[in-house]
Amino acid sequence: MLEVYYIKKNKAQVIQGLQKRKIKNAAFLVEKILSTDQERRATQAALDNTLAQLKKLANQIGHLMKEGKKIEAEAIKLQTNELKAASKTLTHQLRLHEKELKNTLYEIPNIPHREVPNGVCADDNQVVYQPNNLPQIDKNALPHWELAKRYDIIDFELGSKVTGAGFPVYKGKGAKLQRALINFFLDEAQQIGYNEIQPPLIVNQASGYGTGQLPDKEGQMYQLTDEALYLIPTAEVPITNLYRNNILNKDDLPIKNVGYTPCFRREAGSWGSHVRGLNRLHQFDKVEIVQLQLPEKSYEALQAMCQYVQHLLKALVLPYRVVKLCGGDLGFTAALTYDMEVFSVAQGKWLEVSSVSNFETYQANRMKLRYRDENGKIHLLHTLNGSALALPRIMAALLENNQTDAGIYIPEVLRLYTGFDYIG
């Protein structure tokens, strides 16, 4: 979340940034935060003054009792009773102001970076890179859900039987291809300095609030019955929260972690080809890269992460494009996000397979994730993360783009992992 002092110092910039996100009540929210903080400060000052008076009177009572002046001491005790009642009231008011301030801060998303394009929705996102020529496939090419059935590698109906829609069962060479992709992504990340983490798949409320899934996206997460625990929507949540409430040394930075996890999302259901097959699932596998960075180096790191994701797509020989999200389409906690999309020639459309984001200090402030500089001063870190990669749409593109008369062609970089060249 944003820091109050930052909002106060950059009021006009904050309002302008929120308006770029198409938040209509931006000015009202900012004024509410500033007025609530002012009330909180005034209450804190009154409480501090009351407690100081209590301490002073307590010392006076002690001296009077030592001098045997019991009557005078009892008279002062009556004053302390009034002050104690006042301090109790002020403490209660302070807690209410602090709660209101925190809840209002939770309502405010991150301020977009200056490079974020203006726009209302995904149609307004800026294409940063796109190949000049897209591959052409015979008009009789099949979408991946038909190929999955033909080669018996993914069973959507069986998944619906066991669990429900959006929970596919991978079979035979489909399961091996899935495992090959996971291992390939993990190995590639480790080669460029990422440390592999295998985090829990269930997180508590503090972790959800730390990375911004709560209170913004609780409707998209699966919650355990009668417990404030949630199935993870992405490995970003547990991996970043490993450092919650930590103060790191500058020499330990950057921290670069990679983790593979299943992910769980209760996305609203709809009809159409855009949600068929692997295009949108409730459970899916993903390899995530996460960085904790010095503020002055975080945007350099963001570009490096984007280049790395593109390296993976090139290795898989998939046609892709890079899109910079506009203000209206930007995620709640992100300052700047690039999406990587692959082109499905069988479906004739682009499929998002990765989002790479810089959150600046937004998550770090929620988590109290800080570092100590060479002078001993404490600062908030910048956090970044990216899908590297999300498997379902990568799998869909591999099946659709590589279909031949002999079967599904497997890219060379995966054959060491799969042990076969074709699915057929």
C-alpha positions, -999 to 999 in steps of 0.1 A, spaced: 0 0 0 10 36 -4 28 54 25 8 83 40 38 106 39 42 99 2 5 107 -4 8 139 16 40 150 -2 28 140 -37 -10 147 -34 -16 160 -69 6 132 -84 -13 105 -65 -47 118 -76 -35 120 -112 -22 85 -110 -54 71 -96 -74 90 -123 -51 73 -149 -65 40 -134 -100 54 -141 -108 56 -103 -136 82 -102 -134 90 -65 -96 95 -65 -96 129 -49 -122 119 -23 -101 89 -12 -69 109 -10 -86 136 11 -101 109 33 -67 95 40 -52 129 48 -80 139 71 -81 106 89 -43 108 93 -47 143 107 -73 131 132 -50 101 141 -21 124 147 -41 148 168 -55 119 189 -20 105 193 -7 139 205 -35 142 230 -29 107 242 9 113 246 2 145 265 -23 127 288 2 99 295 29 125 302 7 142 327 -1 108 343 36 101 346 43 135 361 15 131 387 27 96 396 61 110 404 45 137 425 24 112 444 55 91 451 73 121 466 44 132 487 40 97 501 76 96 510 72 129 528 42 116 547 18 140 529 -9 114 524 -38 138 521 -21 158 493 -12 126 476 -48 113 477 -60 146 462 -37 142 432 -48 105 428 -83 119 420 -68 138 391 -50 107 379 -83 88 378 -97 114 354 -66 113 333 -67 74 332 -103 75 319 -93 101 293 -63 80 281 -86 50 278 -110 69 256 -82 84 235 -66 49 231 -99 36 218 -103 66 194 -67 61 182 -73 25 173 -105 34 154 -85 61 134 -57 36 127 -82 10 115 -100 35 93 -67 47 79 -55 12 71 -88 2 55 -88 33 33 -52 27 23 -62 -8 13 -88 7 -11 -61 26 -30 -42 7 -57 -6 14 -66 3 46 -85 11 38 -122 46 44 -134 50 73 -158 54 49 -187 20 33 -182 -2 42 -213 -35 59 -209 -65 37 -215 -96 21 -201 -93 -16 -209 -72 -43 -226 -80 -29 -260 -60 2 -251 -28 -17 -241 3 -7 -260 20 -33 -282 57 -30 -276 68 -58 -299 50 -80 -324 65 -101 -353 59 -89 -388 48 -123 -401 27 -148 -382 27 -185 -391 0 -199 -412 -16 -233 -407 -41 -252 -428 -77 -240 -424 -85 -275 -411 -62 -271 -381 -78 -282 -348 -79 -262 -315 -61 -278 -286 -92 -293 -270 -98 -313 -301 -62 -323 -304 -62 -334 -267 -91 -357 -274 -76 -371 -306 -43 -380 -289 -58 -388 -255 -34 -365 -236 -58 -342 -217 -92 -352 -205 -115 -324 -196 -146 -345 -190 -127 -368 -166 -116 -337 -147 -152 -325 -145 -162 -359 -131 -136 -359 -104 -138 -322 -94 -156 -299 -118 -151 -277 -149 -116 -261 -150 -98 -290 -135 -83 -311 -164 -66 -344 -161 -33 -347 -181 -26 -382 -194 3 -401 -209 24 -379 -232 3 -349 -221 14 -354 -185 51 -359 -196 50 -327 -217 36 -308 -187 64 -321 -165 90 -314 -192 78 -277 -194 81 -273 -156 116 -288 -155 127 -268 -185 115 -235 -169 130 -243 -136 164 -253 -150 166 -222 -172 158 -199 -143 185 -215 -121 210 -210 -149 207 -172 -146 209 -171 -108 174 -178 -95 172 -199 -63 145 -226 -64 119 -225 -37 91 -250 -30 66 -230 -10 34 -240 7 2 -241 -14 -19 -226 14 -14 -192 29 -28 -172 58 -45 -139 58 -14 -119 66 3 -133 34 -28 -124 13 -27 -89 26 10 -87 22 10 -91 -16 -23 -75 -22 -46 -104 -29 -66 -93 2 -89 -75 4 -90 -68 -33 -93 -104 -47 -107 -125 -20 -136 -135 -43 -110 -151 -67 -94 -173 -41 -104 -206 -26 -108 -204 12 -106 -233 36 -139 -239 54 -140 -223 89 -103 -212 86 -87 -180 74 -64 -199 51 -64 -197 13 -52 -219 -17 -26 -198 -35 -36 -180 -67 2 -178 -77 35 -187 -62 42 -149 -59 22 -149 -26 41 -174 -5 75 -167 -20 74 -129 -15 59 -134 20 89 -154 30 105 -121 37 76 -104 55 87 -82 85 124 -87 76 151 -61 74 177 -73 49 213 -61 44 220 -42 12 248 -66 5 223 -95 3 204 -79 -26 191 -87 -50 172 -118 -39 160 -139 -69 138 -169 -63 119 -192 -87 92 -217 -77 69 -241 -94 34 -246 -79 -1 -255 -88 -23 -224 -87 -60 -221 -78 -84 -193 -89 -121 -190 -87 -125 -169 -118 -160 -161 -129 -173 -186 -155 -185 -176 -189 -191 -192 -223 -172 -191 -255 -139 -203 -271 -119 -178 -250 -125 -200 -219 -126 -234 -236 -101 -261 -229 -69 -248 -214 -77 -211 -221 -90 -205 -185 -88 -230 -156 -95 -231 -119 -63 -252 -113 -32 -248 -134 6 -251 -131 30 -222 -132 66 -214 -127 71 -180 -111 101 -157 -108 103 -133 -79 129 -106 -71 135 -83 -42 155 -53 -55 170 -20 -46 147 8 -57 173 23 -81 177 -10 -98 142 -24 -100 133 -11 -135 165 -25 -149 155 -58 -133 120 -56 -148 134 -53 -183 158 -82 -176 129 -103 -165 109 -95 -196 139 -104 -218 142 -137 -199 105 -146 -205 110 -138 -242 141 -161 -242 119 -190 -231 93 -183 -258 120 -181 -284 134 -214 -272 99 -230 -276 97 -214 -311 64 -198 -303 53 -166 -320 48 -140 -293 42 -103 -287 49 -79 -258 22 -57 -245 25 -28 -219 -7 -26 -199 -26 7 -198 -39 24 -166 -73 9 -168 -60 -27 -173 -32 -25 -147 -33 -49 -118 -42 -34 -84 -7 -37 -69 14 -31 -99 32 1 -110 41 -12 -144 33 -45 -161 43 -62 -194 23 -91 -207 38 -117 -230 12 -133 -254 16 -162 -278 -3 -165 -310 -25 -195 -314 -28 -201 -351 -56 -226 -347 -77 -202 -326 -65 -171 -345 -58 -150 -314 -33 -140 -289 -31 -159 -255 -15 -143 -225 11 -166 -210 31 -142 -187 27 -110 -167 59 -94 -154 54 -65 -129 72 -41 -108 53 -33 -76 78 -7 -64 73 -3 -26 36 -11 -26 39 -48 -14 70 -40 7 51 -14 27 23 -39 34 48 -65 44 73 -42 62 99 -56 39 130 -34 42 167 -32 38 195 -15 57 219 7 37 256 12 43 248 41 67 225 19 88 193 37 75 162 16 68 143 17 35 115 -1 18 125 -26 -10 110 -30 -44 93 -63 -53 89 -78 -87 75 -110 -101 66 -127 -134 52 -158 -149 80 -178 -164 58 -194 -175 21 -203 -170 16 -237 -185 -20 -240 -198 -18 -216 -227 18 -225 -235 6 -261 -238 -24 -250 -259 -1 -230 -283 24 -259 -285 -3 -283 -295 -21 -260 -320 10 -244 -336 30 -277 -339 3 -300 -353 14 -319 -384 3 -350 -403 27 -370 -382 13 -357 -349 23 -329 -325 59 -318 -331 79 -313 -298 104 -284 -297 140 -295 -295 147 -279 -261 120 -301 -246 130 -335 -261 156 -342 -234 128 -339 -209 100 -356 -228 120 -385 -243 99 -383 -275 99 -360 -306 62 -363 -314 28 -369 -298 10 -391 -323 
